[in-house]
Structure formats: C-alpha cells, structure tokens
C-alpha cells in the first residue's frame, strides 16, 4: 500500500512562467481533491513562519472563555474564532472536530465583497 501525502506545489513554477499553466492546474486539482496543499519556495522567511505558529499556539492555549470573546457570531465563522464542534462538513450531521481562527484579506468598506459586521 502506498502512503498518500497532500499535494506539494512549488510557487516558482508559477512565478517563473515556465510551468505556470501546470501550476494552476495542480492548484485547482489540489483544492478540488484535498481542499488544501503545501506550498514551497514561497519566499516567506522561516522566522515569520515560526512567529505565526507561536502566536497560534499561544492563542489556542487560552481558556475557552477568553477565546470565545473573539467569536463574531454575525459573520458565521468567516472571521475570528470558531469554537470546537461548531462547523459541519457539507451534508454532514456530525460536527467537525476542530476549532480555528479564520482571517482573510480586508476589503475597502465600499467593496462588493466586503463582509458586513
């Protein structure tokens, strides 16, 4: 039996232009099949990655009562903290066994995709 691993994409394939179409195809396929992927050669410094992991670890170690203060109910999990067991996979009765912090690119107030609060 062969072990499966998540797709690993190389951003240089896209930025170099030589394999950009193949990258885009692999990107779409990874999201369609897996829902995520690992990205290498992205240029983000390791110290920034380590700091982000440290901040996440510190946040999720907080007491539940503290984390809940960062839940934005009206945004339905689109930003901020989402409590363990809140989200459900599509067409599933069972809750997902995860908690998470959702963030995204901020849009100008007048932007058609701006989330209302």
C-alpha distances in whole Angstrom, upper triangle without the diagonal:
4,7,9,13,16,18,20,24,26,30,32,30,32,35,36,36,34,31,32,31,28,28,29,27,24,26,26,23,21,24,23,20,19,23,23,22,23,26,27,30,32,35,35,36,34,37,37,33,34,37,35,33,36,38,35,34,38,38,36,37,41,42,41,45,45,41,43,46,44,42,44,44,46,43,40,38,38,40,40,38,36,36,33,33,35,33,31,28,29,30,29,31,29,30,28,27,29,32,33,35,36,38,38,41,44,46,50,52,53,50,48,45,47,45,49,49
4,6,10,13,15,17,20,23,26,28,26,28,31,32,32,30,27,29,28,24,24,26,24,20,22,23,20,18,21,21,17,17,21,20,19,19,22,23,26,28,31,31,33,31,34,34,30,31,34,33,30,33,35,33,32,36,36,34,36,39,40,40,43,43,40,41,44,42,41,42,43,44,41,39,36,36,38,38,37,35,35,32,32,34,31,30,27,28,29,28,31,29,30,27,27,27,31,31,33,33,35,36,38,41,44,47,49,50,47,46,42,44,43,46,47
4,7,10,12,15,18,21,24,26,25,27,30,31,31,30,27,28,27,24,23,25,23,19,21,22,19,17,19,20,16,15,18,18,16,16,20,20,24,26,28,28,30,28,31,31,27,28,31,29,27,30,32,29,28,32,33,30,32,35,37,36,40,39,36,38,41,38,37,39,39,41,38,36,33,33,34,34,33,32,32,29,29,31,28,27,24,26,28,27,29,27,27,24,24,24,27,27,30,30,32,33,35,38,41,45,46,48,44,43,40,41,40,43,44
4,7,9,12,15,18,21,24,22,24,27,28,29,27,24,25,24,21,20,21,20,16,17,18,15,13,16,16,12,11,15,14,13,14,17,18,22,23,26,26,28,26,29,29,25,26,29,27,25,28,30,27,27,31,31,29,31,34,35,34,38,37,34,36,38,36,35,36,37,38,35,33,30,30,31,32,30,29,29,27,27,28,26,24,22,23,25,24,27,25,25,22,22,22,25,25,27,27,29,29,32,35,37,41,43,44,41,40,36,38,37,40,41
4,6,8,12,15,18,21,20,21,24,25,26,25,22,22,22,19,18,19,18,14,15,17,14,11,14,15,12,10,13,11,10,10,13,15,18,19,23,22,24,22,25,25,21,23,26,24,22,25,27,24,24,28,28,26,28,31,33,32,36,35,32,33,36,33,32,34,35,36,33,31,28,28,29,29,28,27,28,26,26,27,25,24,21,23,25,24,27,25,25,21,21,21,23,23,24,24,26,26,28,32,34,38,40,41,38,37,34,35,34,38,38
4,6,10,13,16,18,18,19,22,23,24,23,20,20,20,17,15,16,15,12,12,13,11,8,10,12,10,7,10,8,6,7,10,13,16,17,20,20,22,21,24,23,19,21,24,21,20,23,25,22,23,26,26,24,27,30,32,31,34,33,30,31,33,31,30,31,32,33,30,28,25,24,26,26,25,24,26,24,24,25,22,22,19,21,23,23,26,24,23,20,20,19,21,20,22,21,22,23,25,29,31,34,36,38,34,34,30,32,31,34,35
4,6,10,13,15,14,15,18,20,20,20,16,16,16,13,11,13,12,8,9,11,9,6,9,11,9,8,10,8,5,6,9,11,14,15,19,19,21,21,24,23,20,22,24,22,21,25,26,24,25,28,28,27,29,32,34,33,36,35,32,33,35,32,31,32,33,34,30,29,26,25,26,27,27,26,28,26,27,27,24,24,21,22,25,25,28,27,26,22,23,22,23,22,23,22,23,22,24,28,30,33,36,37,33,33,29,31,31,34,35
4,7,10,12,12,13,16,17,18,18,15,15,16,13,10,13,13,9,9,12,12,9,12,14,13,11,13,10,6,5,6,7,11,12,15,16,18,18,21,20,17,20,22,20,20,23,25,23,24,28,28,27,29,32,35,34,37,35,32,34,35,32,32,33,34,35,31,30,27,26,27,27,28,27,29,28,29,29,26,26,24,25,28,28,31,29,28,25,25,23,25,23,23,22,23,22,23,27,29,33,35,36,33,33,30,31,31,35,36
4,6,9,8,9,12,13,14,14,11,11,13,10,7,10,11,7,7,11,11,9,11,14,14,13,13,10,7,6,5,6,9,10,13,15,17,18,21,20,18,20,23,21,21,24,25,24,26,29,29,28,31,33,36,35,38,36,33,35,36,33,32,33,34,35,31,30,27,26,26,28,28,28,30,30,30,31,28,28,25,26,29,30,33,31,30,26,27,25,26,24,24,23,22,21,22,26,27,31,34,34,31,31,28,29,30,34,35
4,5,6,7,9,10,12,12,10,10,13,11,8,11,12,10,10,14,14,13,15,18,18,17,17,14,10,9,6,5,6,8,11,13,16,16,20,19,17,20,23,21,21,25,26,25,27,30,30,30,32,35,38,37,40,38,35,37,38,34,34,35,37,37,33,33,30,28,28,29,30,30,33,32,33,33,31,31,28,29,33,33,36,35,33,30,30,28,29,26,26,24,23,22,22,26,28,31,34,35,31,32,29,30,31,35,36
4,5,5,6,8,10,11,10,9,12,11,8,10,13,11,10,14,15,14,15,18,19,18,18,15,12,10,7,6,6,6,9,11,14,16,19,18,16,20,22,20,21,25,25,24,27,29,29,30,32,34,37,37,39,37,34,36,36,33,33,33,35,35,31,32,29,26,26,28,29,30,32,32,34,33,31,31,29,30,33,34,37,36,34,30,31,28,29,26,25,23,22,20,20,23,25,28,31,32,28,29,27,28,29,33,34
4,5,5,6,8,9,8,9,12,12,9,12,15,13,13,17,18,17,19,22,22,21,21,18,15,13,10,8,6,7,10,13,15,17,21,20,19,22,24,23,24,27,28,27,30,32,32,33,35,38,41,40,43,41,37,39,40,36,37,37,39,39,35,35,32,30,30,31,33,34,36,36,37,37,34,35,33,33,37,37,41,39,37,34,34,32,32,29,28,27,25,23,23,26,27,30,34,34,31,32,29,31,32,36,37
4,6,6,7,7,5,6,9,8,6,9,12,11,11,14,16,15,17,20,20,20,20,18,15,14,11,10,9,11,13,16,19,20,24,23,21,25,27,25,26,30,30,30,32,34,34,35,37,40,42,42,44,42,39,41,41,38,38,38,40,39,36,36,33,31,31,33,34,34,37,37,38,37,34,35,32,32,36,36,40,39,37,34,35,33,33,30,30,28,27,25,24,28,29,31,35,35,32,32,30,31,33,37,38
4,6,6,7,6,4,8,8,6,8,11,11,10,13,15,15,16,19,20,20,19,17,15,14,11,11,11,10,13,16,19,21,24,22,21,25,27,25,26,29,30,29,31,34,34,34,37,39,42,41,43,41,38,39,40,36,36,36,37,37,33,33,31,28,29,31,32,33,36,36,37,36,33,33,31,31,34,35,39,38,36,33,34,32,32,29,28,26,24,22,21,25,25,28,31,32,28,28,26,28,30,34,36
4,5,8,8,7,11,12,10,11,14,14,13,16,19,18,19,22,23,23,22,20,17,16,13,12,10,10,11,15,18,20,23,21,21,24,26,24,26,29,29,29,32,34,34,35,37,39,42,42,44,41,38,40,40,36,37,36,38,38,34,35,32,29,29,31,33,34,37,37,39,38,35,36,33,34,37,38,41,40,39,35,36,34,34,30,29,27,25,22,21,24,25,27,31,31,28,29,27,28,30,34,36
4,5,7,7,11,12,11,13,15,16,16,19,20,20,22,24,25,25,25,22,20,18,15,14,12,12,14,17,20,22,25,24,23,27,28,27,29,32,33,32,35,37,37,38,40,42,45,45,47,45,42,43,44,40,40,40,42,42,38,38,36,33,33,35,37,38,40,41,42,41,38,39,36,37,40,41,44,43,42,38,39,37,37,34,33,31,29,26,25,28,29,31,35,35,31,32,30,32,34,38,40
4,6,5,8,10,10,11,14,15,15,17,19,20,21,23,24,25,24,22,20,20,17,16,14,15,17,20,23,25,28,27,26,30,31,30,31,34,35,34,37,39,39,39,42,44,47,46,48,46,43,44,45,41,41,40,42,41,38,38,36,33,33,36,37,38,41,41,42,41,38,38,36,36,39,40,44,43,42,38,40,37,38,35,34,31,29,27,25,28,28,31,34,34,31,31,29,32,34,37,40
4,6,8,9,10,12,14,14,15,18,19,20,22,23,24,25,25,23,21,20,17,17,15,16,18,22,24,26,30,29,28,31,33,31,33,36,37,36,38,41,41,41,44,46,49,48,50,48,45,46,47,43,43,43,45,44,40,40,38,35,36,38,40,40,43,43,44,43,40,40,37,37,40,41,45,44,43,40,41,39,39,36,36,33,32,29,28,31,32,34,38,37,34,34,33,35,37,40,43
4,6,5,6,9,10,11,12,14,15,16,18,20,21,21,22,20,18,17,15,15,14,15,18,21,24,25,29,28,26,30,32,30,31,34,35,34,36,39,39,39,41,44,46,46,48,46,43,44,45,41,41,41,42,42,38,38,35,33,34,36,37,37,40,40,40,40,37,36,33,33,36,38,41,40,39,36,37,36,36,34,33,31,30,27,27,30,31,34,37,36,33,33,31,33,35,39,41
4,5,5,6,9,10,10,12,14,15,17,18,20,20,20,18,17,17,14,15,14,14,17,20,23,25,28,26,25,29,30,28,29,33,33,32,35,37,37,37,40,42,45,44,46,44,40,42,42,39,38,38,39,39,35,35,33,30,31,33,35,35,38,38,38,38,34,34,31,31,34,36,39,39,37,34,36,34,34,32,31,28,27,24,24,27,27,30,33,33,29,29,27,30,31,35,37
4,5,5,6,9,10,11,12,14,16,17,18,20,20,19,17,18,16,17,17,17,20,23,26,28,31,29,28,31,33,31,32,35,35,34,36,39,38,38,41,43,46,45,47,45,41,42,43,40,39,38,39,39,35,35,33,30,32,34,36,35,38,38,38,37,34,33,30,30,33,34,38,38,37,34,36,34,35,32,32,29,28,26,25,28,28,31,34,33,30,29,27,30,32,35,38
4,5,5,6,8,10,10,12,14,15,16,17,18,17,15,16,14,15,16,17,20,22,26,27,30,29,27,30,32,30,30,34,34,33,35,38,38,37,40,42,45,44,46,44,41,42,43,40,39,38,40,39,35,35,33,30,32,34,35,35,37,37,37,37,33,32,29,29,32,33,37,36,36,33,34,33,34,31,31,29,28,26,26,29,30,33,36,35,32,31,29,32,33,37,39
4,5,5,6,9,10,10,12,14,15,16,16,14,12,13,11,12,13,13,17,19,22,23,27,25,23,26,28,26,27,30,31,29,31,34,34,34,37,39,41,40,43,41,37,39,40,36,35,35,37,36,32,32,30,27,29,31,32,32,34,34,34,34,31,30,27,27,30,32,35,34,33,30,31,30,31,28,28,26,25,23,23,26,27,30,33,33,29,29,27,29,30,34,36
4,5,5,6,9,10,11,12,14,15,15,14,13,14,13,15,16,15,19,20,24,25,28,26,24,28,29,27,27,31,31,29,32,35,34,33,37,39,41,40,42,40,37,37,38,35,34,33,34,34,30,30,28,25,27,29,31,30,33,33,33,32,29,29,26,25,28,30,33,33,32,29,31,29,30,27,27,24,23,21,21,24,25,28,30,30,26,26,24,26,27,31,33
4,5,5,6,9,10,10,12,14,14,14,13,15,14,16,18,18,21,23,27,27,31,29,26,30,31,29,29,33,33,31,33,36,35,35,38,40,42,40,43,42,38,39,40,36,35,35,36,35,31,31,29,27,28,31,32,31,34,33,33,32,29,28,25,24,27,29,32,32,31,29,30,29,30,28,28,26,25,23,24,27,27,31,33,33,29,28,26,28,29,33,35
4,5,5,6,9,10,10,11,12,11,10,12,11,14,16,16,20,21,24,25,28,26,24,27,29,26,26,30,31,29,31,34,33,32,35,37,40,38,41,40,36,37,39,35,34,34,35,35,31,30,28,26,28,30,30,30,32,31,31,31,27,27,23,23,26,27,31,30,30,27,28,27,28,26,27,24,24,23,23,27,28,31,34,34,30,29,27,29,30,33,35
4,6,5,6,9,10,10,10,9,8,10,10,13,15,14,18,19,22,23,26,24,21,25,26,24,24,28,28,26,28,31,30,29,33,35,37,35,38,36,33,34,35,32,31,30,31,31,27,27,24,22,24,26,27,26,29,29,29,28,25,24,21,21,25,26,29,29,27,24,26,24,25,23,23,21,21,19,20,23,24,28,30,30,27,26,23,25,26,30,31
4,5,5,6,9,10,9,10,10,13,13,16,18,18,21,22,26,26,29,27,24,28,29,26,26,30,30,27,30,33,31,30,34,36,38,36,38,37,33,34,35,32,30,30,31,30,27,26,24,22,24,26,27,26,29,28,28,27,24,23,20,19,22,24,27,27,26,24,26,25,26,24,24,21,21,19,20,24,24,28,30,30,26,25,22,24,25,29,31
4,5,5,6,8,9,10,10,13,14,17,19,19,23,24,27,27,30,28,26,28,30,27,27,31,31,28,30,34,32,31,34,36,38,36,39,38,34,35,37,33,32,32,32,32,29,27,25,24,26,28,29,27,29,29,28,28,24,23,19,19,21,23,27,26,26,23,25,24,26,24,25,23,23,22,23,27,27,31,33,33,29,28,25,28,28,31,33
4,5,5,5,6,6,6,9,11,14,17,17,21,21,24,24,27,25,22,25,27,24,23,27,27,25,27,30,29,28,31,33,35,33,36,35,31,32,34,31,29,30,30,31,27,26,23,22,24,26,26,25,27,26,25,25,22,21,18,18,21,22,25,24,24,21,22,21,23,21,22,20,21,20,22,25,27,30,32,33,29,28,25,27,27,30,32
4,6,5,4,5,7,11,12,16,19,18,21,21,25,25,27,25,22,25,26,23,23,27,26,24,26,29,27,26,29,31,33,31,34,33,29,30,31,28,26,26,27,27,23,22,20,19,21,23,23,22,24,23,23,23,19,18,15,15,18,19,23,22,21,19,20,19,21,19,20,18,18,17,19,22,24,27,29,30,26,25,22,24,23,27,28
4,6,6,8,10,14,16,19,22,21,25,25,28,28,31,29,26,29,30,27,26,30,30,27,29,32,30,29,32,34,35,33,36,35,31,31,33,30,28,28,28,28,25,23,21,20,23,25,25,24,26,25,24,23,20,18,15,14,17,18,22,22,21,19,21,21,23,21,22,20,21,20,22,25,26,30,31,31,28,26,23,25,25,28,30
4,6,8,10,14,16,19,22,22,26,26,29,28,31,29,26,28,30,27,26,30,30,27,28,32,30,28,32,34,35,33,36,35,32,32,34,31,30,30,30,30,27,25,23,22,25,26,26,24,26,25,24,24,20,18,15,15,17,18,21,21,21,18,20,20,22,22,23,22,23,22,24,28,29,33,34,35,31,29,26,28,28,31,33
4,5,7,11,14,17,21,20,24,23,26,25,28,26,23,25,27,23,22,26,26,23,24,28,27,25,28,30,31,30,33,32,28,29,31,28,27,28,28,28,25,23,21,20,22,24,23,21,23,21,21,21,18,17,13,14,17,17,20,19,19,16,17,17,19,18,20,19,20,20,23,26,28,31,33,34,30,29,26,27,26,30,31
4,7,11,13,17,20,19,23,22,25,24,26,24,21,24,25,21,21,24,24,21,23,26,24,23,26,28,29,28,30,30,26,26,28,25,24,24,24,25,22,20,17,17,19,20,20,19,21,20,19,19,16,15,12,13,16,16,20,19,18,15,16,16,17,16,17,15,17,17,19,22,24,28,29,30,27,25,22,24,23,26,27
4,7,10,13,17,16,19,18,21,20,23,21,18,20,22,18,18,22,22,19,21,24,23,21,25,27,29,27,30,29,25,26,28,25,24,24,25,26,23,21,18,17,19,20,20,19,21,20,20,20,17,17,15,16,19,19,23,21,20,16,17,16,17,15,16,15,16,16,18,21,23,27,29,30,27,26,23,24,23,27,28
4,7,10,13,13,16,16,19,18,21,19,16,19,21,18,17,21,22,19,21,24,24,23,26,28,30,29,32,31,27,29,30,27,27,27,29,29,26,25,21,20,21,22,22,22,24,23,23,24,21,21,18,20,23,23,26,24,23,19,20,18,20,18,18,17,18,17,19,23,25,29,31,32,29,28,25,26,26,29,30
4,7,10,10,13,13,16,15,18,17,13,16,18,16,15,19,20,18,20,23,23,22,25,28,30,30,32,31,27,29,31,28,27,29,30,31,27,27,23,22,22,23,23,23,25,24,25,26,23,23,21,23,26,26,29,27,25,22,22,20,20,18,19,18,18,18,20,24,26,30,32,33,30,30,27,28,28,31,32
4,7,7,10,11,13,13,17,15,13,16,18,16,16,20,21,19,21,24,24,24,27,29,32,32,34,32,29,31,32,29,29,30,31,32,28,28,25,23,23,24,25,25,27,27,28,28,26,26,24,26,29,29,32,30,28,25,25,22,23,20,20,19,18,18,19,23,25,28,31,32,29,29,26,27,27,31,32
4,5,8,9,12,12,15,15,13,15,18,17,17,20,22,21,22,25,26,26,28,31,34,34,37,34,31,34,35,31,32,33,35,35,32,31,28,26,26,27,27,28,30,30,31,31,29,30,28,29,33,33,35,34,32,28,28,25,26,23,23,22,21,21,21,25,27,30,33,35,32,32,29,30,31,34,35
4,6,8,10,11,15,14,13,16,18,18,18,22,23,23,24,27,28,28,30,33,36,36,39,36,33,36,36,33,34,34,37,37,33,34,30,28,28,28,29,30,33,33,34,34,32,33,31,32,36,36,39,37,35,31,31,29,29,26,25,24,23,22,22,25,27,30,34,35,32,33,30,31,32,35,36
4,6,9,11,14,12,11,15,16,15,17,20,21,20,23,25,25,26,29,31,34,34,36,34,31,33,33,30,31,31,34,34,30,31,27,25,24,25,27,28,30,31,32,32,30,31,29,31,34,35,37,36,33,30,30,27,26,23,22,21,19,18,18,21,24,27,30,31,28,29,27,27,28,32,33
4,6,9,12,11,11,14,15,15,17,19,20,21,23,25,25,27,29,31,34,35,37,34,31,34,34,30,32,32,35,35,32,32,29,27,26,26,28,29,32,32,35,34,32,34,32,34,38,38,40,38,36,32,32,29,28,25,23,23,21,20,19,22,24,27,30,32,29,31,28,28,29,33,34
4,6,9,7,7,11,12,11,13,16,16,17,19,21,22,23,25,27,31,31,33,30,28,30,30,27,28,29,32,33,29,30,27,25,23,23,25,26,29,29,32,32,30,32,31,33,36,36,38,36,33,30,29,26,25,22,20,20,18,18,17,20,23,26,29,31,28,30,27,27,28,31,31
4,5,5,7,9,10,11,13,14,16,17,19,20,22,23,25,27,30,31,33,30,28,31,31,28,30,31,34,35,32,32,29,27,25,25,26,28,30,31,33,33,32,34,33,35,39,38,40,38,35,32,31,28,27,24,22,22,20,20,20,23,26,28,31,33,31,33,30,30,30,33,33
4,5,5,6,9,10,11,12,14,15,16,18,20,21,22,25,28,30,32,29,27,30,30,27,29,31,34,35,32,32,29,27,25,25,25,27,29,29,32,32,31,33,32,35,38,37,39,37,34,30,29,26,25,22,21,22,21,21,22,24,28,30,33,36,33,35,32,31,31,34,34
4,5,5,6,9,10,10,12,14,15,16,18,20,21,23,27,28,30,27,25,29,29,26,28,30,33,35,32,32,29,27,25,24,24,27,28,29,32,32,31,34,33,36,39,38,40,38,34,31,29,26,25,22,21,22,20,21,22,24,27,30,33,35,33,35,32,31,31,34,33
4,5,5,6,9,10,10,12,14,15,16,18,20,22,25,26,28,25,23,26,26,23,25,27,30,31,28,29,25,24,22,20,21,24,26,27,30,30,29,31,31,33,37,36,38,35,32,29,28,24,23,20,18,18,17,18,18,20,24,26,29,31,30,32,29,27,27,30,30
4,5,5,6,9,10,11,12,14,15,17,18,21,24,25,27,24,22,25,26,23,24,26,29,30,27,27,24,23,21,20,20,22,24,24,27,27,26,28,28,31,34,33,35,32,29,26,25,21,20,17,16,17,16,17,18,21,24,27,30,32,30,31,28,27,27,30,30
4,5,5,6,9,10,10,12,14,15,16,19,23,24,26,23,21,25,25,23,25,27,30,32,29,29,25,25,22,21,21,23,24,24,27,28,27,30,29,32,36,34,36,33,30,26,25,22,20,18,17,19,18,20,21,23,27,30,32,35,33,34,31,30,29,32,31
4,5,5,6,9,10,10,12,14,15,17,21,22,24,21,19,23,23,20,23,25,28,30,27,27,24,23,20,19,19,21,23,24,27,27,27,30,30,33,36,35,36,33,30,27,25,22,20,17,16,17,16,18,20,21,25,28,30,33,31,33,30,28,28,30,29
4,5,5,6,9,10,11,12,14,16,19,20,22,19,17,20,20,18,20,22,25,26,23,24,20,20,17,15,16,18,20,21,24,24,23,26,26,29,32,31,33,30,27,23,22,19,17,14,12,14,13,15,16,19,22,25,27,30,28,30,26,25,24,27,26
4,5,5,6,9,10,11,12,15,18,19,22,19,17,20,21,18,20,22,25,27,25,24,21,20,18,16,16,18,19,19,22,23,22,25,25,28,31,30,31,28,25,22,20,17,15,13,12,14,15,17,19,21,25,28,30,33,31,32,29,27,26,29,28
4,5,5,6,9,10,11,13,17,18,20,18,16,20,20,18,20,23,26,28,26,26,22,22,20,17,17,19,20,20,23,24,24,27,28,31,34,32,33,30,27,24,22,18,17,15,14,16,17,19,21,23,27,29,31,34,33,34,31,29,28,30,29
4,5,5,6,9,10,11,15,16,18,15,13,17,17,15,17,20,23,25,23,23,20,20,17,14,14,16,18,19,22,22,23,26,27,30,33,31,32,29,26,23,21,18,15,13,11,14,14,17,19,20,24,26,28,31,30,31,28,26,25,27,25
4,5,5,6,9,10,14,14,17,14,12,15,16,14,15,18,21,23,21,21,17,17,15,12,11,13,14,15,19,19,19,22,23,26,29,28,28,26,22,19,17,14,12,9,9,11,12,15,18,20,24,26,28,31,29,30,27,25,23,25,24
4,6,5,6,9,12,14,16,14,12,16,17,16,17,21,23,26,24,23,19,20,18,15,14,15,15,15,19,20,21,23,24,28,31,28,29,26,23,20,17,14,12,11,11,15,16,19,22,24,27,30,31,34,33,34,30,29,27,29,27
4,6,5,7,11,13,15,12,11,15,15,14,17,20,23,25,24,23,20,21,18,15,14,16,16,17,20,21,22,25,27,30,33,31,31,28,24,22,20,16,14,13,12,16,17,20,23,24,27,30,31,34,33,34,31,29,27,28,26
4,5,5,9,10,12,9,7,11,12,11,13,16,19,22,20,20,17,18,15,12,10,12,13,14,18,18,19,22,24,27,30,28,28,26,22,20,18,14,11,10,9,13,14,18,20,21,25,27,28,31,30,31,28,26,24,25,23
4,5,8,9,11,10,8,11,13,12,13,17,19,22,20,19,16,18,16,12,10,11,10,11,15,16,17,20,22,25,28,25,25,22,19,17,14,11,9,8,9,13,15,19,22,23,27,29,30,33,32,32,29,27,25,26,24
4,7,9,11,10,9,13,14,14,16,19,21,25,24,23,20,21,19,16,13,14,13,13,17,18,20,23,25,28,31,28,28,25,21,19,16,14,12,12,13,17,19,22,25,26,30,33,33,36,35,36,32,31,28,29,27
4,6,8,6,6,10,11,12,14,17,19,23,22,21,19,21,18,15,12,14,12,13,17,18,20,23,26,29,31,29,28,25,22,20,18,15,12,13,13,17,19,22,25,26,29,31,32,35,34,35,32,30,27,28,25
4,5,5,7,9,11,12,14,17,19,22,22,21,19,22,19,16,13,14,12,13,16,17,20,23,26,29,31,28,27,24,21,20,18,15,13,14,15,18,21,24,27,28,31,33,33,36,36,36,33,31,28,28,25
4,5,5,6,9,10,11,15,16,19,19,18,16,19,17,14,11,11,8,10,13,14,16,20,23,26,28,25,24,21,18,17,15,13,11,12,13,17,19,23,26,26,29,32,31,35,34,34,31,29,26,26,23
4,6,5,7,10,11,14,15,19,19,18,17,20,18,14,12,12,10,13,15,15,18,22,25,28,30,27,26,24,20,20,18,17,14,15,15,18,20,24,27,27,29,31,31,34,34,34,31,29,25,25,22
4,5,6,8,10,13,15,18,19,18,17,19,16,13,10,12,11,14,17,17,19,23,26,29,31,29,28,25,22,21,20,17,14,14,13,16,18,22,24,24,27,29,28,32,32,32,30,27,24,24,21
4,5,6,7,11,13,16,16,16,13,16,13,9,7,9,8,11,14,14,16,20,22,25,28,26,25,23,19,18,16,14,10,10,10,13,15,19,22,22,25,27,27,30,29,30,27,24,21,22,19
4,5,5,9,10,14,14,13,12,15,13,9,7,8,7,10,13,12,15,18,21,24,26,24,23,21,18,17,17,14,11,11,11,13,16,19,22,22,25,27,26,29,28,29,26,23,20,20,17
4,6,8,10,13,14,14,13,15,13,9,8,10,11,14,17,15,18,21,24,27,29,27,26,25,21,21,20,17,14,13,12,14,16,19,21,21,23,25,24,27,27,28,25,22,19,19,15
4,6,9,12,12,12,11,12,9,6,5,8,10,13,16,14,16,20,22,24,27,26,25,24,20,19,19,16,12,11,9,11,12,15,18,17,20,22,21,24,24,25,22,19,16,16,13
4,6,9,9,9,8,10,8,6,5,6,8,12,14,11,13,17,19,21,24,23,22,21,17,17,17,14,11,10,9,10,12,15,18,17,20,22,21,24,23,23,21,18,15,15,12
4,6,6,7,7,8,7,6,7,8,11,14,16,13,14,17,20,21,24,23,23,22,19,19,20,17,14,13,11,10,12,14,16,15,17,19,18,21,20,20,18,15,12,11,8
4,5,5,7,9,9,9,9,9,11,14,15,11,12,16,18,20,22,21,20,20,17,18,19,17,14,14,13,13,14,16,19,18,20,21,20,22,22,21,18,16,13,12,9
4,5,8,9,10,11,12,12,14,17,18,14,14,17,20,20,22,22,22,22,19,20,22,20,17,16,15,14,15,16,18,17,17,19,17,19,19,18,16,14,10,9,7
4,6,5,7,9,10,10,13,16,17,13,13,16,18,18,21,21,21,21,18,18,20,18,16,14,13,11,11,12,15,14,15,17,15,17,17,16,13,11,8,8,7
4,6,8,9,10,8,11,14,14,10,9,12,14,15,17,17,18,18,15,15,17,15,13,13,12,10,12,14,17,17,18,20,19,21,20,18,15,14,11,11,11
4,5,7,7,6,9,12,12,9,8,11,13,15,18,17,18,17,14,13,15,13,10,9,8,7,9,11,15,15,17,20,19,22,20,19,16,15,11,13,12
4,7,9,9,12,15,16,13,11,14,15,16,19,19,20,20,17,16,18,15,13,11,9,6,7,8,11,12,14,17,16,18,16,16,12,11,8,11,11
4,7,8,12,15,16,14,13,16,18,19,22,22,23,22,19,17,18,15,13,10,7,5,5,7,10,10,13,16,16,18,17,17,14,12,9,11,10
4,7,10,13,15,13,13,17,19,21,24,23,24,22,19,17,17,14,11,8,5,5,6,10,13,13,16,18,18,21,20,21,17,15,12,14,12
4,6,10,12,11,11,15,17,20,23,21,21,20,16,14,14,11,8,6,4,6,9,13,16,16,19,22,22,25,24,24,20,19,16,17,15
4,7,9,7,8,12,14,17,19,18,18,16,12,11,11,9,6,5,6,8,11,14,18,19,21,24,24,26,25,24,21,20,16,18,16
4,6,6,8,12,15,18,20,17,17,15,11,10,10,8,5,7,9,11,15,18,21,22,25,28,27,30,29,28,25,23,20,21,19
4,6,8,11,13,17,18,16,15,12,9,8,6,5,4,8,11,13,17,20,24,25,28,31,30,33,31,31,27,26,23,24,22
4,6,8,11,14,15,12,11,9,5,5,5,6,7,10,13,15,19,22,25,26,29,32,31,34,32,31,27,27,24,24,23
4,7,10,13,14,12,11,10,6,7,9,8,8,10,12,13,17,19,23,24,26,29,28,30,29,27,24,24,20,21,20
4,7,9,12,10,10,9,6,6,8,8,8,10,12,12,16,18,21,23,25,28,27,29,27,26,22,22,19,20,20
4,6,8,6,7,6,5,5,9,10,11,13,15,15,18,20,24,25,27,30,30,31,29,27,24,24,21,23,23
4,6,5,8,8,7,7,10,11,13,14,17,16,19,20,23,25,27,30,30,31,29,27,24,24,22,24,24
4,5,9,10,10,10,14,15,17,17,19,18,21,21,24,26,27,30,30,31,28,26,23,24,22,24,25
4,7,9,11,12,16,17,19,20,23,21,24,25,28,29,30,33,33,34,31,28,26,27,25,26,27
4,5,8,9,12,15,17,19,21,21,24,25,28,30,31,35,34,35,33,31,27,29,26,27,28
4,7,9,12,15,17,19,22,22,25,27,30,32,33,36,36,37,35,32,29,30,27,28,28
4,7,9,12,14,17,20,21,24,26,30,31,33,36,36,37,35,33,30,30,27,29,28
4,6,9,11,13,17,17,21,23,27,28,30,33,33,35,33,31,28,28,25,26,25
4,6,8,11,14,15,19,21,24,26,29,32,32,34,32,30,27,27,24,26,25
4,7,10,14,16,19,22,26,28,30,34,34,36,34,33,29,29,26,28,27
4,7,10,12,16,19,22,24,27,31,31,33,31,30,27,26,23,25,24
4,7,10,13,17,20,22,25,28,28,31,29,29,25,24,21,23,21
4,6,10,13,17,18,22,25,25,28,26,26,22,21,19,20,19
4,7,10,14,15,18,21,22,25,23,23,20,19,16,18,17
4,7,11,12,15,19,19,22,20,20,16,15,13,15,15
4,7,9,12,15,17,19,17,18,14,13,12,14,14
4,6,9,13,14,17,14,15,12,11,10,14,14
4,6,10,12,14,12,13,10,10,11,14,15
4,7,9,12,10,12,10,8,9,11,13
4,6,8,6,9,7,5,8,11,13
4,6,5,9,9,7,10,11,13
4,6,8,9,6,8,9,11
4,6,9,7,10,10,13
4,5,5,9,11,14
4,6,9,10,14
4,6,9,13
4,6,9
4,7
4
